[in-house]
Amino acid sequence: MWFSNALLVVLSAGTTALACTLPTDTPINSISKGFAIQVQNASYPVIHNRLMNLWAAGGGDQHLFLSPAGAPASDLTLVNGVITQLSGGKTIRAVINGEYTAFDDTTKMFMTERGDPRAIYDVKYGCNQDTDAVQTELAFKERSGVIGGHLCVRLASGNRYEFRYSPPGNTLVDNPNHLCIKVTLAIVRN
């Protein structure tokens, strides 16, 4: 009898899920205090808990890659749902409008001062997948008028992971040969 009770305790402990208690208030869609973005998906350790970095491209654009590629970005803000940064005296914003690929039906997200279609987010609370602590997250809302879809990261040239937009209903991102990993974007500060 001791063995079966001990086994039940072990089995029930293994099935207990972490669950934090989320605040009941609704966060506003603008964040003026600088932050960095941590990518989370515990099912994929190769990308889990890495930071979003900026990689200088032509014309003042900044391409978005997971660390260690690029330069750390801890001074991001959120203005009316759009990731924003003051860079070299110019304001750049997260947009979705580069390098569409048909094989996974995704489009690159990057930062620019041009008026490309904006990547718009809602601010929400979530539970950290590792610590179960309450965290502030950016939940993808729309690509300038196209509601839904999600952000994912995909292996790019030079063994770097880039940020991509996947439209609503897209299943091509799940192809193991061209996997684009859906991620949670958590706000972190030093």
Order of alpha helices (4+ residues) and beta strands (2+ residues): alpha-beta-beta-beta-beta-beta-beta-beta-beta-beta-beta-beta-beta-beta-beta-beta
